[in-house]
Amino acid sequence: MTDAPFSPFSDALDRDSALGTLKKATDGADDGELFFERRRSEALVFDDGSLKNASFDASEGFGLRAVKGEVTGYAHSTEVSQPALERAAQTVRLAVGDGGGHLATAPQPTNKRLYTDQDPIAGVAFSVKVDTLRAIDDFARSLDNRVIQVSATIAASQQEVEILRADGHSVRDIRPMTRVNVSVMVEQDGRRESGSAGGGGRIALDGLLDPADWQAKTHEALRIALVNLGAVPAPAGVMDVVLGAGWPGILLHEAIGHGLEGDFNRKGSSAFAGLMGQRIASAGVTVLDDGTLPDRRGSITVDDEGTPSARTTLIEDGILVGYMQDRQNARLMGTHSTGNGRRESFAHAPMPRMTNTYMLGGTTDPGDMVADLADGIYAVGFGGGQVDITNGKFVFSCTEAYRVRNGQIGEPVKGATLIGDGASALRHIRAIGNDMALDPGMGNCGKAGQWVPVGVGQPSLLIGGLTIGGSAT
């Protein structure tokens, strides 16, 4: 059973009064909106044989924005009331000044639904979640006597938003999110290694709590831990690299995706600024940002400005053809929003952000890519990384990688980092696999202090001449 549909309007805040205040706040502005949000989240962590943490958080508030040219006035409050809204309006008016702007029209509405509106927290009893976590712990320990520690997490949240514009247009969205993660630590001959697996999306918890699902995740976490148990120090030097399909798309997301967001290009701070219509990647490389994929972690029915999400082509057959845009940057660049205006919460102003960013598949068999490697690395899992947006330079750590010699996959390696820059990596793609896959639903993206859920994906890729950082002598 779910709660009543979210509405910020009650005795404390009358819709007509709120609309009148919004009109005054945005009079003479180029754009603006009133963003209401209610969010609830729950997380259960089972570690070392017991339930270590069970948390439930709830928040509610609004953000009021007025935009004039490149200037944004923004104010937010956890108090949803007319007095709080009036105080916020006084703040955002400072950005509008004497006005002179022409308020942009509201986005076109949509009636599509990309995910369920059922509350994932209330959909499964608390006791069932605890029993599932205990079952995961028991199952992992039964698989191998080298397992010494198991950590499992079940997380669910529901975000409800309403976006009101000065012309009276409003849009609502209910956004569920669920995830199950399993981490396993193994020990042999005094050496300890770990592995983890997980995933989810904008779906109910039921499927994730099915034993077939969490047992598969547990097997995968244990497999990675055992691979790492036998890993040797990674080599160092410039090598050809084959990237696996799916989650390795996080490198694409970070090293290339951020550089294709509208604000960085409008300000000229992206490595891809001013290159629209030019070749920036090898032939055959097509990259999309698609917020319309049903049930995916990065999908949004509408963005946080009320614009319907879209399937935006960024690179087509190696040619730069598009950027991801919110309303402000699109207007300043003389184009239209692509439905990528996102914010972490009501306490943040929207900006251009990725949704599900991925590369389309090619025609090469992944096995043939590996067979073509004389001496290189086959990287199928990634952890954290760092990227400089201005030049696209990146450093990524591998969580699962193998040495390849004469086309044969050899020993796993540990401590491998991939070093390069996004622009060069795009041009050095030599083969694109026919195995395009999306990640299992575990991505988060940070930008300017804001975090939002995202998806990534790619086929296997053969990239020439990446620098490998390693410790082998």
C-alpha positions as CSV (number, residue, x, y, z in Angstrom):
1,M,0.0,0.0,0.0
2,T,1.4,3.4,-0.9
3,D,0.9,6.9,0.6
4,A,-1.4,9.4,-1.0
5,P,0.0,11.2,-4.1
6,F,2.4,13.9,-3.1
7,S,1.1,17.5,-3.2
8,P,2.9,20.4,-1.6
9,F,-0.3,22.4,-1.5
10,S,-2.3,22.3,1.7
11,D,-3.5,24.7,4.4
12,A,0.1,25.8,4.8
13,L,0.6,26.6,1.1
14,D,-2.2,27.6,-1.2
15,R,-1.5,26.9,-4.9
16,D,-2.9,30.2,-6.2
17,S,-0.8,32.1,-3.6
18,A,2.3,30.1,-4.5
19,L,1.7,30.8,-8.2
20,G,1.3,34.5,-7.6
21,T,4.6,34.6,-5.6
22,L,6.4,32.6,-8.4
23,K,5.1,35.1,-11.0
24,K,6.5,38.0,-9.0
25,A,9.8,36.2,-8.5
26,T,10.3,35.5,-12.2
27,D,8.8,38.8,-13.6
28,G,11.4,40.0,-16.1
29,A,13.4,36.8,-15.9
30,D,14.3,34.5,-18.7
31,D,13.3,31.4,-16.9
32,G,12.5,29.9,-13.5
33,E,10.4,27.4,-11.6
34,L,9.2,26.3,-8.2
35,F,10.5,22.8,-7.5
36,F,8.9,20.8,-4.7
37,E,10.3,17.5,-3.4
38,R,9.5,14.8,-0.9
39,R,12.0,12.0,-0.5
40,R,12.1,8.9,1.7
41,S,15.0,6.4,1.8
42,E,15.8,3.2,3.7
43,A,19.1,1.2,3.9
44,L,19.9,-2.0,5.7
45,V,23.5,-3.2,6.1
46,F,24.3,-6.7,7.2
47,D,27.9,-7.2,8.1
48,D,30.0,-9.8,9.8
49,G,27.0,-12.0,10.7
50,S,24.6,-9.3,12.1
51,L,22.5,-6.4,11.1
52,K,24.9,-3.5,11.6
53,N,22.7,-0.6,10.5
54,A,19.1,0.1,9.6
55,S,18.4,3.7,8.6
56,F,15.3,5.6,7.4
57,D,15.5,9.2,6.2
58,A,12.8,11.6,5.1
59,S,13.0,15.1,3.7
60,E,10.7,17.6,2.2
61,G,11.2,21.1,0.8
62,F,11.2,23.4,-2.2
63,G,13.6,25.3,-4.4
64,L,12.8,28.5,-6.1
65,R,14.8,29.7,-9.1
66,A,14.9,32.8,-11.3
67,V,17.3,33.0,-14.3
68,K,18.4,36.1,-16.1
69,G,21.1,35.6,-18.8
70,E,24.0,33.7,-17.2
71,V,22.9,34.7,-13.6
72,T,20.8,32.3,-11.5
73,G,19.1,33.3,-8.3
74,Y,18.2,30.3,-6.1
75,A,16.7,29.8,-2.7
76,H,15.4,26.7,-0.9
77,S,13.7,25.8,2.3
78,T,12.6,22.7,4.3
79,E,9.6,24.7,5.4
80,V,6.9,24.5,2.8
81,S,4.8,27.5,3.6
82,Q,3.8,30.8,2.1
83,P,6.1,32.9,4.4
84,A,9.0,30.7,3.5
85,L,8.2,31.1,-0.2
86,E,7.9,34.9,0.1
87,R,11.4,35.0,1.7
88,A,12.8,32.9,-1.0
89,A,11.3,35.1,-3.7
90,Q,13.0,38.1,-2.2
91,T,16.3,36.3,-2.6
92,V,15.9,35.1,-6.2
93,R,14.8,38.6,-7.3
94,L,18.3,39.8,-6.7
95,A,19.4,37.9,-9.8
96,V,16.6,39.4,-12.0
97,G,17.3,43.0,-11.1
98,D,15.4,45.4,-13.2
99,G,14.2,42.6,-15.4
100,G,14.0,42.9,-19.2
101,G,13.9,39.2,-19.9
102,H,11.2,37.3,-21.7
103,L,10.0,34.3,-19.7
104,A,10.6,31.1,-21.7
105,T,7.6,28.9,-22.4
106,A,7.0,25.7,-20.4
107,P,8.3,22.4,-21.7
108,Q,5.9,20.3,-23.7
109,P,4.1,17.8,-21.4
110,T,4.5,14.0,-21.6
111,N,2.2,11.2,-20.6
112,K,4.8,8.4,-20.7
113,R,5.8,6.5,-17.7
114,L,9.3,4.8,-17.6
115,Y,9.0,3.1,-14.2
116,T,6.6,2.1,-11.5
117,D,5.1,4.6,-9.1
118,Q,4.7,1.9,-6.3
119,D,6.6,2.7,-3.1
120,P,9.6,0.2,-3.0
121,I,10.1,0.8,0.7
122,A,6.6,-0.2,1.7
123,G,6.4,-3.0,-0.9
124,V,8.4,-5.5,1.2
125,A,8.2,-6.1,4.9
126,F,11.1,-5.1,7.0
127,S,11.5,-8.7,8.4
128,V,11.7,-10.1,4.8
129,K,14.6,-7.7,4.1
130,V,16.5,-8.8,7.2
131,D,15.9,-12.5,6.5
132,T,17.2,-12.0,3.0
133,L,20.3,-10.3,4.2
134,R,20.9,-13.1,6.6
135,A,20.4,-15.7,3.8
136,I,22.9,-13.9,1.6
137,D,25.5,-14.0,4.5
138,D,24.8,-17.8,5.0
139,F,24.9,-18.5,1.3
140,A,28.2,-16.7,0.7
141,R,29.9,-18.5,3.6
142,S,28.7,-21.8,2.3
143,L,30.2,-21.4,-1.1
144,D,33.9,-21.4,-0.1
145,N,35.7,-22.0,3.2
146,R,38.0,-19.1,2.3
147,V,35.2,-16.6,2.9
148,I,35.9,-14.7,6.1
149,Q,33.6,-11.7,5.8
150,V,30.4,-10.9,4.1
151,S,28.7,-7.5,3.8
152,A,25.3,-7.1,2.1
153,T,23.1,-4.0,1.6
154,I,19.5,-3.5,0.6
155,A,18.6,0.0,-0.2
156,A,15.4,1.6,-1.5
157,S,14.1,5.2,-1.9
158,Q,11.2,7.1,-3.4
159,Q,11.4,10.7,-4.7
160,E,8.3,12.6,-5.5
161,V,8.5,15.9,-7.2
162,E,6.3,18.6,-8.6
163,I,7.6,21.4,-10.8
164,L,5.4,24.6,-11.1
165,R,6.0,27.3,-13.7
166,A,4.8,30.9,-13.7
167,D,2.3,30.2,-16.5
168,G,0.6,27.7,-14.2
169,H,2.0,24.7,-16.0
170,S,3.0,21.9,-13.6
171,V,4.3,18.4,-13.9
172,R,4.8,15.6,-11.3
173,D,7.0,12.6,-11.2
174,I,7.4,9.7,-8.8
175,R,10.8,8.1,-8.9
176,P,11.6,4.8,-7.2
177,M,15.1,3.4,-6.7
178,T,16.3,0.1,-5.4
179,R,19.6,-1.7,-5.1
180,V,21.2,-4.8,-3.6
181,N,24.9,-5.1,-3.0
182,V,27.1,-8.0,-1.9
183,S,30.8,-7.8,-0.8
184,V,32.9,-10.8,0.0
185,M,36.4,-11.1,1.6
186,V,38.5,-14.2,1.2
187,E,41.7,-15.3,2.9
188,Q,44.3,-17.8,1.8
189,D,47.9,-18.2,3.1
190,G,47.7,-14.9,5.0
191,R,46.5,-12.9,1.9
192,R,43.2,-11.2,1.9
193,E,41.3,-10.0,-1.1
194,S,37.7,-8.8,-1.7
195,G,35.1,-8.6,-4.4
196,S,31.7,-7.0,-4.8
197,A,28.7,-7.1,-7.1
198,G,25.4,-5.4,-7.1
199,G,22.8,-3.5,-9.0
200,G,19.2,-2.4,-9.2
201,G,17.2,0.3,-10.9
202,R,13.9,2.1,-10.8
203,I,12.1,-1.1,-9.9
204,A,10.4,-2.7,-7.0
205,L,12.5,-4.7,-4.5
206,D,10.7,-8.0,-5.2
207,G,12.9,-9.1,-8.1
208,L,16.1,-8.1,-6.3
209,L,15.1,-10.2,-3.3
210,D,14.5,-13.3,-5.4
211,P,17.1,-15.9,-4.4
212,A,18.0,-16.4,-8.1
213,D,19.0,-12.7,-8.3
214,W,21.0,-12.3,-5.0
215,Q,22.6,-15.7,-5.4
216,A,24.0,-14.6,-8.8
217,K,25.3,-11.4,-7.3
218,T,26.9,-13.4,-4.4
219,H,28.6,-15.8,-6.9
220,E,29.9,-12.9,-8.8
221,A,31.3,-11.1,-5.7
222,L,33.1,-14.4,-4.7
223,R,34.4,-14.9,-8.2
224,I,36.0,-11.5,-8.3
225,A,37.5,-12.0,-4.8
226,L,39.1,-15.3,-5.8
227,V,40.4,-13.7,-9.0
228,N,42.1,-11.0,-7.0
229,L,43.5,-13.6,-4.6
230,G,45.6,-15.0,-7.5
231,A,46.5,-11.6,-9.0
232,V,50.1,-10.4,-9.5
233,P,51.3,-6.8,-9.7
234,A,50.3,-5.1,-12.9
235,P,52.9,-4.1,-15.4
236,A,53.6,-0.4,-16.3
237,G,54.0,1.1,-19.7
238,V,52.1,2.0,-22.9
239,M,50.0,-0.9,-24.1
240,D,47.0,-1.8,-26.1
241,V,43.9,-2.4,-24.0
242,V,40.7,-4.4,-24.4
243,L,37.9,-3.0,-22.3
244,G,35.0,-5.3,-21.4
245,A,31.4,-4.6,-22.1
246,G,28.9,-2.9,-19.6
247,W,30.3,-1.3,-16.5
248,P,33.7,-0.3,-18.1
249,G,31.5,2.3,-19.8
250,I,32.2,4.3,-16.6
251,L,35.4,5.4,-18.3
252,L,33.3,6.7,-21.3
253,H,31.0,8.5,-18.9
254,E,33.8,10.3,-17.0
255,A,36.4,10.9,-19.6
256,I,34.1,11.8,-22.5
257,G,30.5,12.3,-21.1
258,H,31.2,15.2,-18.8
259,G,33.0,17.0,-21.7
260,L,29.8,16.8,-23.7
261,E,27.6,18.6,-21.2
262,G,26.4,22.0,-22.4
263,D,27.7,24.2,-19.6
264,F,31.3,23.2,-20.1
265,N,31.1,23.8,-23.8
266,R,29.3,27.1,-23.6
267,K,32.0,28.3,-21.2
268,G,34.8,26.9,-23.5
269,S,36.2,24.8,-20.7
270,S,35.6,21.4,-22.3
271,A,38.2,19.6,-24.4
272,F,35.4,19.3,-27.0
273,A,34.4,22.9,-27.1
274,G,34.1,24.4,-30.6
275,L,34.3,21.0,-32.3
276,M,30.6,20.5,-33.3
277,G,30.4,18.8,-36.6
278,Q,34.0,17.7,-36.5
279,R,35.5,14.2,-36.2
280,I,36.5,13.5,-32.7
281,A,36.4,9.7,-32.6
282,S,37.2,6.7,-34.8
283,A,34.7,5.7,-37.5
284,G,32.0,3.6,-36.1
285,V,31.9,5.3,-32.7
286,T,28.4,6.4,-31.8
287,V,27.6,7.6,-28.3
288,L,24.2,8.4,-26.9
289,D,22.7,9.8,-23.7
290,D,19.3,8.2,-23.2
291,G,17.0,9.0,-20.3
292,T,14.1,7.1,-21.8
293,L,15.2,3.5,-21.1
294,P,12.5,1.8,-18.9
295,D,13.4,1.0,-15.3
296,R,17.0,2.0,-15.6
297,R,18.9,3.7,-12.8
298,G,19.7,6.8,-14.8
299,S,16.3,7.2,-16.5
300,I,13.9,10.1,-15.7
301,T,10.4,10.5,-17.1
302,V,11.0,14.3,-16.9
303,D,14.1,16.1,-15.8
304,D,14.2,18.5,-12.8
305,E,13.0,21.4,-14.9
306,G,10.0,19.5,-16.2
307,T,11.4,18.7,-19.7
308,P,10.7,15.2,-20.9
309,S,13.8,13.0,-21.1
310,A,15.2,12.2,-24.5
311,R,17.5,10.0,-26.5
312,T,20.2,12.3,-27.5
313,T,23.0,11.4,-30.0
314,L,26.3,13.0,-28.9
315,I,28.7,11.3,-31.3
316,E,27.6,9.7,-34.6
317,D,30.1,7.6,-36.5
318,G,32.9,9.5,-34.9
319,I,31.4,13.0,-35.6
320,L,30.4,15.3,-32.7
321,V,26.7,16.1,-33.3
322,G,25.2,17.1,-29.9
323,Y,25.6,18.2,-26.3
324,M,23.5,17.5,-23.3
325,Q,21.5,20.6,-22.3
326,D,19.4,22.1,-19.6
327,R,17.2,25.0,-20.3
328,Q,19.6,27.8,-19.3
329,N,22.6,26.6,-21.3
330,A,20.5,25.6,-24.3
331,R,19.0,29.1,-24.4
332,L,22.4,30.8,-24.2
333,M,23.7,28.5,-26.9
334,G,20.7,29.1,-29.2
335,T,19.4,25.5,-29.0
336,H,16.9,23.5,-27.1
337,S,16.9,21.5,-23.8
338,T,17.6,17.8,-24.2
339,G,15.9,16.9,-20.9
340,N,19.3,16.8,-19.0
341,G,18.5,19.5,-16.4
342,R,19.1,17.5,-13.2
343,R,19.6,18.4,-9.5
344,E,20.4,16.3,-6.5
345,S,17.5,17.7,-4.4
346,F,15.4,20.7,-3.8
347,A,18.4,22.3,-2.1
348,H,20.3,22.5,-5.5
349,A,19.8,24.3,-8.8
350,P,19.6,22.2,-11.9
351,M,22.5,21.9,-14.4
352,P,23.3,19.7,-17.4
353,R,23.8,16.1,-16.2
354,M,24.0,12.7,-17.9
355,T,21.3,10.1,-17.6
356,N,22.2,6.7,-19.2
357,T,25.3,7.3,-21.4
358,Y,26.5,4.5,-23.6
359,M,28.2,3.6,-26.9
360,L,26.5,1.5,-29.5
361,G,27.8,-1.9,-30.5
362,G,29.9,-2.7,-33.5
363,T,30.6,-5.9,-35.5
364,T,33.8,-7.4,-34.0
365,D,33.7,-10.5,-31.9
366,P,35.3,-9.7,-28.5
367,G,37.4,-12.8,-28.7
368,D,39.0,-11.6,-31.9
369,M,40.0,-8.4,-30.1
370,V,41.9,-10.3,-27.4
371,A,43.4,-12.5,-30.0
372,D,44.9,-9.4,-31.7
373,L,46.7,-8.3,-28.6
374,A,50.4,-9.2,-28.7
375,D,51.1,-7.7,-25.3
376,G,48.4,-5.8,-23.4
377,I,45.7,-5.7,-20.8
378,Y,42.1,-7.0,-20.8
379,A,40.2,-4.8,-18.3
380,V,36.7,-5.9,-17.3
381,G,36.1,-4.1,-14.0
382,F,36.7,-0.6,-12.8
383,G,36.7,1.3,-9.5
384,G,37.2,4.9,-8.9
385,G,38.8,7.5,-11.2
386,Q,39.7,11.1,-11.7
387,V,39.1,13.3,-14.7
388,D,40.1,16.8,-15.7
389,I,37.2,18.2,-17.8
390,T,39.3,20.9,-19.4
391,N,41.6,18.4,-21.1
392,G,39.9,15.1,-20.6
393,K,42.8,13.5,-18.9
394,F,41.8,10.5,-16.7
395,V,43.2,8.0,-14.3
396,F,41.1,4.9,-13.6
397,S,41.8,2.0,-11.3
398,C,40.9,-1.5,-12.5
399,T,39.2,-3.9,-10.1
400,E,39.5,-6.9,-12.5
401,A,42.1,-7.1,-15.2
402,Y,44.3,-9.7,-17.0
403,R,47.6,-9.7,-18.8
404,V,47.4,-10.8,-22.4
405,R,50.3,-12.2,-24.4
406,N,50.2,-13.4,-27.9
407,G,46.4,-13.3,-27.9
408,Q,46.1,-15.4,-24.8
409,I,44.5,-14.2,-21.6
410,G,47.0,-14.9,-18.8
411,E,47.2,-14.1,-15.1
412,P,45.0,-11.6,-13.3
413,V,46.8,-8.4,-12.3
414,K,46.2,-6.0,-9.4
415,G,47.0,-2.4,-9.0
416,A,46.5,-1.5,-12.6
417,T,45.5,2.0,-13.6
418,L,44.5,3.3,-17.0
419,I,46.0,6.7,-17.8
420,G,45.1,8.8,-20.8
421,D,42.8,11.5,-22.1
422,G,39.3,11.1,-23.5
423,A,39.9,12.8,-26.9
424,S,42.9,10.6,-27.7
425,A,41.2,7.4,-26.4
426,L,38.2,8.1,-28.8
427,R,40.6,8.4,-31.8
428,H,42.5,5.3,-30.9
429,I,39.6,2.9,-30.8
430,R,40.6,0.2,-33.2
431,A,37.7,-2.2,-32.8
432,I,34.1,-2.1,-31.4
433,G,32.5,-5.3,-30.1
434,N,29.2,-6.8,-31.0
435,D,28.4,-7.3,-27.3
436,M,27.1,-3.9,-26.2
437,A,25.7,-4.1,-22.6
438,L,24.5,-1.7,-19.9
439,D,25.8,-1.7,-16.4
440,P,23.8,-3.6,-13.7
441,G,22.5,-0.4,-12.2
442,M,25.0,0.9,-9.6
443,G,26.3,4.2,-11.0
444,N,26.4,7.6,-9.2
445,C,27.8,10.8,-10.8
446,G,29.3,13.8,-9.0
447,K,29.5,17.3,-10.4
448,A,29.8,20.6,-8.6
449,G,29.1,18.9,-5.3
450,Q,25.9,17.3,-6.5
451,W,25.3,13.5,-6.9
452,V,22.7,11.9,-9.1
453,P,22.1,8.3,-10.2
454,V,23.3,7.4,-13.7
455,G,23.7,4.5,-16.1
456,V,26.6,3.6,-18.3
457,G,27.2,1.0,-21.0
458,Q,29.4,0.1,-23.9
459,P,30.5,-2.9,-26.1
460,S,34.0,-4.4,-25.7
461,L,36.6,-2.0,-27.1
462,L,40.1,-2.3,-28.4
463,I,42.0,0.9,-27.6
464,G,45.6,1.4,-28.7
465,G,48.3,3.1,-26.7
466,L,46.9,3.7,-23.3
467,T,49.4,4.2,-20.4
468,I,49.2,1.4,-17.8
469,G,50.3,2.4,-14.3
470,G,51.5,-0.7,-12.3
471,S,54.0,-1.8,-9.7
472,A,55.6,-4.8,-11.4
473,T,59.3,-4.5,-11.9
